[in-house]
């Protein structure tokens, strides 16, 4: 067939194909060098901010503009569990931000579990194939039917997915994923480029997240013990600053005679007494796992069973109040020597309250609102020096534990009917 | 320089099912379609071993096989003559295949049931782009009376 020479269709085809290959390689090379240049720009942009949303936005914008991926998303690992949550996406409607993906579920979940990149170009075919095998196995009775399909964020008919684990020193921060409705949409070059973006993204996201946590931690530490603040932050407890409703035991305490004392004493003396008193009461609150809601001079409001539920909140409140009374009795000895006439009064009630952040930007407080707080405050107001007055509900919870005497019913401001109340004398079995 | 050209890679993504022909020790042929032939390196491909089927059994008796893959982009078809080399149950090739199978299985609620037992690695002996077996497209350049 040599006679056909250069006119041979086979040879012509071969030359055309070679040219195609050369063109393709040139295009790839151009694309690559262009992209590497822009990626360098992103790296400076990405490290210039500690705002997590901004970092995510920069990463997604880069994957679209530079790499040309139209559907991209970033999922971050939950701090406590092996779950991913969708934090940002581009090219989806609606966004589905907040959607969860368990480890091992779908392409993204498996990438998170194995901490290895995955590129799939034939999701549709793969699913169809396994579904048909499943049907055969089901028909043969070899597998149980059902097994609900996982509901995953992303395109409903994605054919190609490229998912990259975001790692900082082998620790998973999240997953960066791109997808396409077209099969085989991503190739090895895309893998390389996404990896470059992803390596930078992982560190930037991790830094932003750490910064966000430190900020949040310092805010939480204003209200809660350091341990609890950590627990809330790592997801071990719900964010208590979100408004929620829960049954709590509330204790109010203040110093009888404090107003008169403050009026007749030097401010330095008043501050000295408060400091001693706050320091000692603070220790006892932490010991009994109470939450200090607020200080107002000599007054304190403490509640139990929130933000972290505790067993027997009423018992804790009563035990704390008794310990406080003992402690104040010791302080009183010294105070009396200096001529201060002070004593502790406590009121304790239990019931449902609405709890959450109260205030305004820059000055948030953690607060509880409900009849229960009012009742506790009024009981505290009624308490004579050294008395711990508890409401009926609390008395019912701790009746086996304490010796108490009935002092009610009391007509309290803000409450329609007189309420029964009990003075806690001592723990049973104590003299 | 390996034997597999770069342009064959799109045909090894599982978009269009592939076919594999094997022979038992006593010469009984078997042809089957498979979901994906995996590209390992320029001289090797891998087939997934999920169930103990005839293909798996045959190549362990008689390692020669022919694999047919189609590019979803150009519809080019390739015949690969291959020889079963060994089976892997760990390592990067196995893990990449296993991850992919697990991901897809989990989507259809078959996680744990549909598992990769092994990655069967085949050495590629020859590659032929099989123009004649291409899915027919109008070809205006076809010289008359060529056959």
Interface residues (C-beta under 8 A of the other chain):
Chain A: X9 X21 X104 X105 X106 X107 X109 X110 X111 X114 X116 X118 X120 X121 X122 X123 X125 X126 X127 X129 X130 X131 X133 X134 X137 X143 X146 X147 X148 X149 X150 X152 X159 X183 X184 X187 X188
Chain B: X7 X9 X10 X13 X14 X15 X16 X17 X35 X36 X72 X73 X95 X96 X99 X100 X102 X103 X104 X105 X106 X107 X108 X109 X110 X111 X113 X114 X141 X143
